[in-house]
Amino acid sequence: MVGTLLVHLLLQVVLLYDALGWDVRMPKEIHGLKGSCLVIPCSFSYTLYPPQNPARIVWYQYVSRGYPLVYDPWYPNDVIWKFRWNTDLYRRRSWDCSLLIRKLEQYHHGEKLYAWIDPENVGKSTYVFYDVTSTIKVDESPQQPSISIYGAEKMGDTVTVTCSTFHTCPYSEPTITLNGLEGSDKIDNQHIKDGLWKITRTRKGVVKAERLTIRCSVRHYGGREVTAMKFISAKCVHQKITIAPELIVVTVGIAKNFVCRVYHSCQNENPTITWNYKNMQVTTTEKTRWGLNWISYSNIAFLATKEDNGKKLICTAKFSGGDITASVILHVKRVLLYDALGWEVSVPKDIHGLKGSCLVIPCSFNYKSNPPKKPRRVVWYRRDSEGLPLVYDYLYPYNVNEKYRGKTDLYGESDWNCSLLIKNLESSHNGEKLYTRIDPENIAWQNYETDDATTTVLIDATPQQPSISVSGGERTGDTIIVACSAFHTCPYSKPTITLNGIEGSDEIKDESVKDGLLKITLTRTGVVKAESTTIECSVTHHGDITVTATEVKSSKCVHHNISIEPELADVTVGTAKNFVCSVYHSCQKEPTITWNYKNMQVTTKEKTGSGLNWISYSNITFLAAKEDHGKKLICTAKFSGGDITASVILHVKRVLLYDALGWEVSMPKDIHGLKGSCLVIPCSFNYKSNPPKNPRRVVWYRRDSEGLPLVYDYLYPYNVNEKYRGKTDLYRESDWNCSLLIKNLESSHNGEKLYTRIDPENIAWQNYETDDTTTTVLIDVTPQQPSISVSGGERTGDTIIVACSAFHTCPYSKPTITLDGIEGSDEIKDESVKDGLLKITLTRTGVVKAESTTIKCSVTHYGGITVTATEVKSSKCVHHNISIEPELADVTEGVAQNFTCTIYHSCQNENPTITWNYENMQVSSWNKKLSDLDQFRIAFSNITFVGAKEDHGKRLICTATFSGGNIETYVVLRVQEYQKPVDQILNETYFQYVADVIPKITALPRSCVVIPCSFKTDEEYTTELRVLWVTRKGGYMFHTDPVNVSDNFKGRTRLLGNPVEQNCTVEMDNVQTHDNGPFCFRAERENERYGFNNSCVFIIMQAPDKPVMSSLPEDIEPGTHVAVQCSVNHTCSSHPPEITWSVPTDRETISHNHMGGGVWETVSGVTFIPTGYEEKDEIVCTAKFWGGKTQENTAFLSIRRLQRLKLEDVGLYAVVPSLVFILIFVLAGVLICRRWHRYLCMAYSHPDTIFVSTFEVCISNRMPNRK
């Protein structure tokens, strides 16, 4: 089949009888779908020999003899069986003779049909109607739908997909299903030409993958379904690339990790990430999800040299579509190692400061031997300069150089800090090289070079530009958070920050980034009010030096709504009517508004409103024709980001023109009313000549009905038909109005055709036809569903306006409206839409409190009839903020520190999943709602973090995962080594002895820890010695009397050592993260108390150690004995870890070795024999620690593979012989059993050979069957 499947109209055949003046048109051939309906378009015209009854149209089957009926309303029972009760006219105008076949069957295929107009009066001598025929072609299957795609160049772009199909049945539209793309839908069913319709589903969405498969399925009447597919290929987007940490201070010779994060939307492609420094250890981790997008990672362990200071560390991500890069500037700390002294001093090579401000030069020192006598005796000097060399010396302040005299001091509180504060920087300080000495009177520094321990002071005349960070504000009206930050070096003279371009509430925060460097941040939360916002941040430093940075934020403007007024588009032929299209939006640039009807007068009015709420207008002066009835008047607003449309359906009033009288009467062809309510039939008249003598004299009649014809006549009320008597009146607002009011509608009024006459005693109406001036009253048993309109409420917390409206025809009995699902303030409005039709609207303004809100509107009409409509409003929940407390992540090695991640959001039906980047830590999460009236919620997650020295400088990251994406925040960890506290001052008399307790020991939370302890006393006997372990606050971690043990340790500690043997070893079980101590060993005997030197231990919490596996040989032969060992360290010697293997093993040996310092090693040595059929190429060693935590290690197995003989390979060659063997075995068993049974029965006849069991068997076999 060529062309459209459903309806393909071939060359129309037209028979022109010029002499007779007749013309009949229909398609020569027409296609339709089996099971659907079909309209055969037909039209006629004439210039001579008019028919007496042009509405009399009959259809026939074309045969060689006779006139078989296909459609005849006068003689329906004479229609042939193929078409009986299955045909009707489908007339849209008076010259239309189209035929409707309600359900096509296969036997209709090939039938030739023709139409005859007024056959009783127009004969074949006037026009040979059967010379113009249409042949029906019935199609078994429909044509594939058509898919069109617009947009979708890149992921994240808006895409418009349309799926359309043709059909021939206006009463049974196909249903269209679109898969492969989510979005909002619009369905349009339009009449293309006579007999052919096109239905289209349009979906607007967002591209979320590089390749989408769009599948469109069309289901036609009768369940026939056809499907078409199309593919969307979109380019993935590289959003951004970052390097963390941003502030780069590295130390010569000390490795520092940098992470390069590449944010992109490429599912099928991983970028190649490279660094500009080669010969460094680089690791790449698997990409992770980031909302709808991805993050790829690369980590470099950077080892700095002196020459790297000021250079860039560059990360490059290579995609197929191009490269993107990010970089950070390296600041190298110079470290002087005095190996002979065992000292280390660390200062920056150079440091910048702002003229007129103050500056802190960070400095720290450490030593392994040769401790200073006065660690707080710190002196600073100038190098290679004229004048006094002293920069700072609190013992000799007057010897300080005049450039620095009175302007320097130490900055820092710890014993290991030697930082210098310069209070007022001057230009003369520029280029000065400064260095420090700790306790110079006692440490012989002069024997060592100091070139690498100087800091060059660099004075900047102008400060750095501030940094602007913007989050949110993707659309006008959205919340936007702008943070402007600036670095400075003076804690006493903070800069002032001014933010312009956005209004809102402010928060100022000043924090120490590192020693000597501070960061001040102004954070403003506001609302976006324009598509383009220029944000300007000005920072004024000491001395009124101001620097400014700007950033332009682009936001999408929002198209809120579009509407056409009036909604009920009743128009009169030839009479102009104004329609106004109102477009509600937040765009500063006005949209282009167009109408689908051309050659009409259109005017555009200037937009009104302000801020985020604008209304643009377009007015069309519409002039209707009869052919416009039932069509759509469409208004389209074109924005840069897409189009939105609104439409109304045109209802064209029929008008009777009495040209001879110069009169015009207008009323609707039909009108609906609700049973039990009242109804106004709109009617108006006008005249140019023959004015009535009594224009207020209006009479209404019934047409083609039995009984009295009068419906309303105020002069003769008793002559009115009983159906209407006492129930009718005029509903007039002007002298030109003839509208009729029916006060109480009944079922008997249904179908009544009513018409009017003005001043019938004086106007000769009887000379004119009235077919076109009747109104048919149609009674509805149930009212129409109400209409719900929702604007706003795109996000939880937003204002939402819900309007529920219903039409009615009775001004005396208004419906009542109830609105559920949203709370707020109400406004009720009842307005007259047109004569006889009213619209009542309840408008409620409230606030969205949930992601999904079911709005229910119930309208109760007169008589208690209630109809209900519902609409579900989906709103996006808002992720307001995420933070970690405390912000300054100063932790002590091995000491538990609680960090709380707080997420403010408005998701009612969803709680975020909160994760941390550190595993094996104790985490607890909970949620909280501020109040029942508040739509905002707070989600919390607490991590009990136990840091190690290796964590220093790393990030502790909290990630909140919502269904719509992720948000995260972090703090930078600063891990300090545990400092032994000053020994406690004993208030009572103790005997002092020496103990051997390790000062620090590691422990695994939830497991146990054994603290080795031994001691020596001068006493000969220690049998009565009581061992005590005390806490820093004086409580007991262990006591020989359990009653005295602190509640926190009861049941968790026990003494493993024997005091008689001078062993005070103690075990702590179920170690808690806060069990750090220190804990000190004490002893008592009667009234004597014993104290010990070196008797305190500090417990450092850490994650479980990873098992270590011995190396495995390459290319292992199957059947070879392979020995492998797995070892793991721990400090719980009383409950060592259990080691298991992922493969079958043989001859396992377990050993426990004391490694010193309280650390034990558990070793599992096994032998396993590979078969060559292993499913996995790996061996896993798992260590399960006391308390339940596990760690594992995996090694690769290199085994020569053997081909496993599978059942499907053996096939019938093995299965069939096996089955035959089993069958033979069963048959043999049956034969043997029978012979044995016969033998036993024979033995029964020889009593000297029988047994009791034999007798029972034979007797049972000889018993008769009673059943």
WOGINOR-V757238 format. One record per backbone hydrogen bond with DSSP energy under -0.5 kcal/mol. CO is the residue of the C=O (numbers start at 1). NH is the residue of the N-H. If there is no record, write none. Layout:
CO;NH / CO;NH
This chain:
7;9 / 8;10 / 11;28 / 12;14 / 13;26 / 14;16 / 15;17 / 15;24 / 16;18 / 17;21 / 17;22 / 21;47 / 21;48 / 22;17 / 23;45 / 24;15 / 25;43 / 26;13 / 28;135 / 29;10 / 30;137 / 32;139 / 33;36 / 36;104 / 38;40 / 38;101 / 39;41 / 40;99 / 41;27 / 42;97 / 42;98 / 43;25 / 45;23 / 53;56 / 55;57 / 56;118 / 58;116 / 59;70 / 59;71 / 60;114 / 61;63 / 68;61 / 69;80 / 71;59 / 75;78 / 76;79 / 78;69 / 80;83 / 80;84 / 83;86 / 86;102 / 88;100 / 93;96 / 95;44 / 98;90 / 99;40 / 99;101 / 100;88 / 100;102 / 101;38 / 104;35 / 105;108 / 106;109 / 108;111 / 111;113 / 111;136 / 112;62 / 113;134 / 114;60 / 116;58 / 116;118 / 118;121 / 118;122 / 121;123 / 123;126 / 123;127 / 127;129 / 128;131 / 129;132 / 131;133 / 134;113 / 135;30 / 136;110 / 136;138 / 137;32 / 137;139 / 139;34 / 146;164 / 148;162 / 150;160 / 153;235 / 154;157 / 157;207 / 158;152 / 159;161 / 159;205 / 160;150 / 161;203 / 162;148 / 163;201 / 164;146 / 165;199 / 167;197 / 168;170 / 175;219 / 177;217 / 179;215 / 182;206 / 184;204 / 186;202 / 188;190 / 188;200 / 190;192 / 190;198 / 193;196 / 196;192 / 196;193 / 197;167 / 198;190 / 199;165 / 200;188 / 200;202 / 201;163 / 202;186 / 203;161 / 204;184 / 205;159 / 207;156 / 210;234 / 212;214 / 212;232 / 213;215 / 214;216 / 214;230 / 215;179 / 215;217 / 216;228 / 217;177 / 217;219 / 218;220 / 218;226 / 219;175 / 220;223 / 224;220 / 226;218 / 228;216 / 230;214 / 231;233 / 232;212 / 232;234 / 235;155 / 237;239 / 237;265 / 240;263 / 242;261 / 244;259 / 246;248 / 247;249 / 248;331 / 250;333 / 251;254 / 253;255 / 254;304 / 256;302 / 258;300 / 259;244 / 259;261 / 260;298 / 261;242 / 261;263 / 262;264 / 262;296 / 263;239 / 263;240 / 264;294 / 265;267 / 271;273 / 272;274 / 272;318 / 274;316 / 276;278 / 280;282 / 281;301 / 283;299 / 285;297 / 288;295 / 290;293 / 293;290 / 294;264 / 295;288 / 296;262 / 297;285 / 298;260 / 299;283 / 300;258 / 300;302 / 301;281 / 302;256 / 302;304 / 304;253 / 305;308 / 306;309 / 308;311 / 311;330 / 312;314 / 313;328 / 314;276 / 315;326 / 316;274 / 316;318 / 317;319 / 317;324 / 318;272 / 319;322 / 322;319 / 324;317 / 326;315 / 328;313 / 330;310 / 330;332 / 331;250 / 331;333 / 332;349 / 333;252 / 334;347 / 335;337 / 336;338 / 336;345 / 337;339 / 338;342 / 338;343 / 342;368 / 342;369 / 343;338 / 344;366 / 345;336 / 346;364 / 347;334 / 349;456 / 351;458 / 353;460 / 354;357 / 357;425 / 359;361 / 359;422 / 360;362 / 361;420 / 362;348 / 363;418 / 363;419 / 364;346 / 366;344 / 374;377 / 376;378 / 377;439 / 379;437 / 380;391 / 380;392 / 381;435 / 383;433 / 389;382 / 390;401 / 392;380 / 396;399 / 397;400 / 401;404 / 401;405 / 404;407 / 404;408 / 407;423 / 409;421 / 414;417 / 416;365 / 419;411 / 420;361 / 420;422 / 421;409 / 421;423 / 422;359 / 425;356 / 426;429 / 427;430 / 429;432 / 432;434 / 432;457 / 433;383 / 434;455 / 435;381 / 437;379 / 437;439 / 439;442 / 439;443 / 442;444 / 443;445 / 444;447 / 445;448 / 450;453 / 451;454 / 455;434 / 455;457 / 456;351 / 456;458 / 457;431 / 457;459 / 458;353 / 458;460 / 460;355 / 467;485 / 469;483 / 471;481 / 474;556 / 475;478 / 478;528 / 479;473 / 480;482 / 480;526 / 481;471 / 482;524 / 483;469 / 484;522 / 485;467 / 486;520 / 488;518 / 489;491 / 490;493 / 496;540 / 498;538 / 500;536 / 503;527 / 505;525 / 507;523 / 509;521 / 511;513 / 511;519 / 514;517 / 517;513 / 517;514 / 518;488 / 519;511 / 520;486 / 521;509 / 521;523 / 522;484 / 522;524 / 523;507 / 524;482 / 524;526 / 525;505 / 526;480 / 528;477 / 531;555 / 533;535 / 533;553 / 534;536 / 535;551 / 536;500 / 536;538 / 537;549 / 538;498 / 539;541 / 539;547 / 540;496 / 541;544 / 541;545 / 544;546 / 545;541 / 547;539 / 549;537 / 551;535 / 551;553 / 552;554 / 553;533 / 556;476 / 558;560 / 558;586 / 561;584 / 563;582 / 565;580 / 567;569 / 568;570 / 569;571 / 569;651 / 571;653 / 572;575 / 574;576 / 575;624 / 577;622 / 579;620 / 580;565 / 580;582 / 581;583 / 581;618 / 582;563 / 582;584 / 583;585 / 583;616 / 584;560 / 584;561 / 585;614 / 591;593 / 592;594 / 592;638 / 594;636 / 596;598 / 600;602 / 601;621 / 603;619 / 605;617 / 608;615 / 610;613 / 612;614 / 613;610 / 614;585 / 615;608 / 616;583 / 617;605 / 618;581 / 619;603 / 620;579 / 620;622 / 621;601 / 622;577 / 622;624 / 624;574 / 625;628 / 626;629 / 628;631 / 631;650 / 632;634 / 633;648 / 634;596 / 635;646 / 636;594 / 636;638 / 637;639 / 637;644 / 638;592 / 639;642 / 642;639 / 644;637 / 646;635 / 648;633 / 649;569 / 650;630 / 650;652 / 651;571 / 651;653 / 653;573 / 654;667 / 655;657 / 656;658 / 656;665 / 657;659 / 658;662 / 658;663 / 662;688 / 662;689 / 663;658 / 664;686 / 665;656 / 666;684 / 667;654 / 669;776 / 671;778 / 673;780 / 674;677 / 677;745 / 679;681 / 679;742 / 680;682 / 681;740 / 682;668 / 683;738 / 683;739 / 684;666 / 686;664 / 694;697 / 696;698 / 697;759 / 699;757 / 700;711 / 700;712 / 701;755 / 703;753 / 709;702 / 710;721 / 712;700 / 713;716 / 716;719 / 717;720 / 721;724 / 721;725 / 724;727 / 724;728 / 727;743 / 729;741 / 734;737 / 736;685 / 739;731 / 740;681 / 740;742 / 741;729 / 741;743 / 742;679 / 745;676 / 746;749 / 747;750 / 749;752 / 752;754 / 752;777 / 753;703 / 754;775 / 755;701 / 757;699 / 757;759 / 759;762 / 759;763 / 762;764 / 763;765 / 764;767 / 765;768 / 770;773 / 771;774 / 775;754 / 775;777 / 776;671 / 776;778 / 777;751 / 777;779 / 778;673 / 778;780 / 780;675 / 787;805 / 789;803 / 791;801 / 794;876 / 795;798 / 798;848 / 799;793 / 800;802 / 800;846 / 801;791 / 801;803 / 802;844 / 803;789 / 804;842 / 805;787 / 806;840 / 808;838 / 809;811 / 810;813 / 816;860 / 818;858 / 820;856 / 823;847 / 825;845 / 827;843 / 829;841 / 831;833 / 831;839 / 834;837 / 836;680 / 837;833 / 837;834 / 838;808 / 839;831 / 840;806 / 841;829 / 841;843 / 842;804 / 842;844 / 843;827 / 844;802 / 844;846 / 845;825 / 846;800 / 848;797 / 851;875 / 853;855 / 853;873 / 854;856 / 855;871 / 856;820 / 856;858 / 857;869 / 858;818 / 859;861 / 859;867 / 860;816 / 861;864 / 861;865 / 864;866 / 865;861 / 867;859 / 869;857 / 871;855 / 871;873 / 872;874 / 873;853 / 873;875 / 876;796 / 878;880 / 878;906 / 881;904 / 883;902 / 885;900 / 887;889 / 888;890 / 889;891 / 889;974 / 891;976 / 892;895 / 894;896 / 894;1101 / 895;947 / 897;945 / 899;901 / 899;943 / 900;885 / 900;902 / 901;941 / 902;883 / 902;904 / 903;905 / 903;939 / 904;880 / 904;881 / 905;937 / 906;908 / 912;914 / 913;915 / 913;961 / 915;959 / 917;919 / 921;923 / 922;944 / 924;942 / 926;940 / 928;938 / 931;934 / 936;930 / 937;905 / 938;928 / 939;903 / 940;926 / 941;901 / 942;924 / 943;899 / 943;945 / 944;922 / 945;897 / 945;947 / 947;894 / 948;951 / 949;952 / 951;954 / 954;973 / 955;957 / 956;971 / 957;917 / 958;969 / 959;915 / 959;961 / 960;962 / 960;967 / 961;913 / 962;965 / 965;962 / 967;960 / 969;958 / 971;956 / 971;973 / 972;889 / 973;953 / 973;975 / 974;891 / 974;976 / 976;893 / 978;980 / 984;986 / 990;992 / 991;1091 / 993;1093 / 994;1016 / 995;997 / 996;1014 / 999;1098 / 1001;1100 / 1003;1005 / 1003;1102 / 1004;1007 / 1007;1071 / 1009;1011 / 1009;1068 / 1010;1012 / 1011;1066 / 1012;998 / 1013;1064 / 1013;1065 / 1014;996 / 1016;994 / 1022;1025 / 1025;1027 / 1026;1084 / 1027;1040 / 1028;1082 / 1029;1037 / 1029;1038 / 1030;1080 / 1031;1034 / 1035;1031 / 1035;1037 / 1036;1046 / 1038;1029 / 1040;1042 / 1041;1044 / 1042;1045 / 1046;1049 / 1046;1050 / 1047;1050 / 1049;1052 / 1049;1053 / 1052;1069 / 1054;1056 / 1054;1067 / 1057;1059 / 1058;1061 / 1058;1063 / 1059;1062 / 1062;1015 / 1062;1064 / 1065;1056 / 1065;1057 / 1066;1011 / 1067;1054 / 1068;1009 / 1071;1006 / 1072;1075 / 1073;896 / 1074;1076 / 1074;1077 / 1076;1099 / 1078;1032 / 1079;1097 / 1080;1030 / 1082;1028 / 1083;1090 / 1084;1026 / 1085;1088 / 1088;1085 / 1089;991 / 1090;1083 / 1091;993 / 1092;1095 / 1093;995 / 1094;997 / 1095;1081 / 1097;1078 / 1097;1079 / 1098;1001 / 1098;1100 / 1099;1101 / 1100;1003 / 1108;1127 / 1116;1200 / 1117;1120 / 1120;1122 / 1120;1170 / 1121;1123 / 1122;1168 / 1124;1166 / 1125;1110 / 1126;1164 / 1127;1108 / 1128;1162 / 1130;1160 / 1131;1010 / 1131;1133 / 1132;1135 / 1133;1136 / 1135;1186 / 1137;1139 / 1138;1140 / 1138;1184 / 1140;1182 / 1146;1167 / 1149;1165 / 1151;1163 / 1153;1155 / 1153;1161 / 1156;1159 / 1159;1155 / 1159;1156 / 1160;1130 / 1161;1153 / 1161;1163 / 1162;1128 / 1163;1151 / 1163;1165 / 1164;1126 / 1164;1166 / 1165;1149 / 1166;1124 / 1167;1146 / 1168;1122 / 1168;1170 / 1170;1119 / 1172;1202 / 1177;1197 / 1179;1195 / 1180;1142 / 1180;1182 / 1181;1193 / 1182;1140 / 1182;1184 / 1183;1185 / 1183;1191 / 1184;1138 / 1185;1188 / 1189;1185 / 1191;1183 / 1193;1181 / 1195;1179 / 1196;1198 / 1197;1199 / 1198;1116 / 1202;1204 / 1204;1206 / 1206;1209 / 1206;1210 / 1207;1211 / 1210;1213 / 1211;1214 / 1211;1215 / 1212;1216 / 1212;1217 / 1214;1218 / 1215;1219 / 1216;1220 / 1217;1221 / 1218;1222 / 1219;1223 / 1220;1224 / 1221;1225 / 1222;1226 / 1223;1227 / 1224;1228 / 1225;1229 / 1226;1230 / 1227;1231 / 1228;1232 / 1229;1233 / 1230;1234 / 1231;1235 / 1232;1236 / 1233;1237 / 1234;1238 / 1235;1239 / 1236;1240 / 1237;1241 / 1238;1242 / 1239;1243 / 1240;1244 / 1241;1245 / 1242;1245 / 1243;1246 / 1245;1247 / 1246;1249 / 1247;1250 / 1251;1255 / 1252;1256 / 1253;1257 / 1254;1258 / 1255;1259 / 1256;1260 / 1257;1261 / 1258;1262 / 1259;1263 / 1264;1266
